[in-house]
Each structure stands twice: as structure tokens, then as C-alpha cells.
Amino acid sequence: MTHPSQSPQSTRLKLTSVADDHLRVFHRWFHNNAPERQTCRPISKKTADELVTAYRNLPESETVGDFSVVRLRDEELVGRVRYFDLNWRNRSAEIGYVIGPTFQGEGYATEALELLLALLFDGHSLNKVYAQTAEFNEASVALLQHWGFKQDGRLRQHHELNGEFHDDLIFSLLAAEYKQIIAH
């Protein structure tokens, strides 16, 4: 896992390395808030301690970066952002993000994504960042659109939820588009 040498930060937030206690909070957020809505992938039944052990045993990777989102004023953990499947040849990576349930609606996702995008486009000189989200996840779709992501595709009936299949959407943002957005 890649860790920031200097914590990227904004006026309210910073990205830090993921600590064991953060992993336990992420586990609680995920399992207490309809995990089947949050992912189309199989849902792990690991306990929080098993998750910590598994995470710490992951091999180092240059293609994954995982960060806790921490509020500066009180060091409170408010979320998590990550990139994965970083492809140096294509200069692209997929991203994921989550903001804790009690911190949603305060603009933290927008700000955390800004930090991650700066890291990827400015720090790693990527050409494209992309994300996959369920069509019913209106907050995630709105966040991506806010940052200028364009819908590239649709994975039809890709996300099972309560016995029904829903589409997932693929969005991407190119470096040139990102530069135009931050210039304004």
C-alpha cells in the first residue's frame, strides 16, 4: 500500500495512513450501514480484528493507495479514500471513497475527493481516474458529476440488492478535464 510521504491536506481535512483503529471504524461503518448497498462484490464476514490482521498482511503494492480522511481541527476520522488498479502504462487508476454516516452532508466527500484527485493527477501524473458506482447511489453519482467525471458506460444488472438487479455506472475524469476544473 502506498502511504503519503506528506499528508495531503485542505483547510479542513488531511489524508493519512490507515491505522488499525481506523480499520475497526471502517468495518463498523460498512457492516452497520447496509453493506449490500455499498458494493456489488461479495461481502466479507470477517470480524474487525480479522480485517486488521488481513490488512496488515497485505503485500506492499505500488498499484494501491489507501488513506484515512481525518478532520484537522480535532483529528476525527471522517472517511476513507483509495485508489487501486493503478496502471502505469495507461496512467490510470480506479478510485473508491466512503464518508462515515454521521459526517455525510457536510462536504467532506467533495473535499476528500479533491485531495485524492490532486494526489493522482498532480502527484502521480495520471491521465485518467475512474470510478464505478451503483445507479441507485445518487450521492456518489452527484459527487462524481460535481468533479466533472463523465459517464463512460453502464454495467447492466450488475448489482444485486434485495433480490433485484440494478445497473452500475462507470465514470472517468481525464487529466485535461481536471486541470480545467481546478483552474476555475
N, C-alpha and C positions, 0 to 999 in steps of 0.2 A: 504494500500500500504506500502511496505517495503521501508525504506529510509536508505541509508548507514550512519552508525554512523561516520565513517571516509570516506571521499571521496576517493574511489579507483582512482589512477592516474598512468599515464605513464609519459614519458618525455614530451609529447605534450598535453595530454588530461586528463580530470578527469570526473568522474560520479558524478552528484549532484542531489539533489531533484528537482522535476519538479515544476517550478514556473509558475504563471498564465501567464506571458508574454511569457514563453516558449510554453505553450499550444496554445497561439494565433499564434505563428510562426509555430508550428506543423500543425495546422489547415490550414494555408496558403500553406505550402509545400504540404500537402495532396491534397487539393482541386484545386491547380493551376498546378498539375502535374499528370494528368490522373489517378485519384483515382481508376478507374476500372482496371487498370494495377497492382495496388499495393495490392489489396485484392480481394479475391473471396467472401467475406462476403458482406451483404447489406451495402450500403453507406449512412451514416447519412447525413441529410440535416441541421443539427444544425449549427447555427452561431458560430463564435469563442467565443462570450460571453456565449452562451448556453453550449458550450463544457466545458468552465471553470467551470461554475456552476455545471454541471453534474459531472465533475471530482472531484470537491471539496466535493460533496455529496456522493461519493462512500464510502461504509463502509470500515473500516480498514480490511486488508486481509493479512494473513501470506502466502498466495499462489501466491501473485503477487508482483513483484518489478518493478518499473518504474523509469527510470533515464534519465536526460538530459546529453548529451555529450557536454562538454564545453572545448574549447581550452584554455590552460593555459596562453599563452603569452598575450592574450588580453581579456579573459573571453567571447569570442564569442561563441554563441550556434551553434554547427555544426551538432548535431544529437540527436537521442534518441535510447536507448536500453531498452528492458524489458524482464522479464520472467513472465510466468503465468502458471496456472495449475500445480503449484509445488505440487508434490505428495510425502509426507514424507515417506510413506510406501515403495514405489518403488524407492525413492531417485532420482526422475526425474523431469524435468521441460521443457516446451516449451519456445522458445525464439523468439523475433522479434527485428528488427532494421531498422533504416532509417537514412540516412545522407542527409542533406539539399542539394538541387540541385547544388548550387554554390560551395559546398565543396566536391563534388564527384570527384573521381580520384586522391585524394591526400593521400590515405592510411588511412584515418580516420576510415573507416568501419572495416578494419583489426585490428586497434589498439583498437577501442571501443569494438569489439567483444572479444579481448584478455582480457580486463578489466572485462567484464561480465562473461566470462568463468572462470577466476580466482575467482571471487566472488562466483560463483555457485559450482565449483569443490573444491576449497580450503576453501572458507568461509562457505559454506553450506554442504560440503562433499557429493555432489550428485554423483550418479553412472552414470547418463545419462542426456544429454541435447539434445533436438531435435528441429527441425525447419521444417516448411512447406513453400514451395515457388513454384511459377508457373514455369513450364518448360521453358517458354519463357524469364524468368528473368535471363538472362545469368550472370549478375553481381552477383546476390545473390547466384546462383549455384556455381560460381567460388569462392566466399568468403567462403562458407561452405566447399568446397573441399580443399581450401587453409589451413583451420584449421583441416583437417583430418576427417571431417564428412563423413560418408558412407551413400549411398542411401539405405534406408530400404524398400521403397515402392513407389508406384505410385497410385494416385487417378485419375482414368481415367475420362476424360471430366468433370473436377471438377471446372474449372474456365472459366466463360463466359466472353468473350471480343469481343465487336463489332459483336455480333450475332453468334459468333463461340465458340465452347467449346474446352478448352485446358486442358492438364493434369497438376496436381500439383504433386510435388515430396516431399517425406518425407525423411529427413536426420537425422542421430543421431551421437553423439560422446560420447564414453564411457570414464569414468574416467581413466582407464588404458591407453587408446589411447592418451588422453590429456596429461598425465604425460610423455609419450614417446615423444610427440611433443615438449613440453616445455623443456625437458631435452637436446634437440639437439640444 
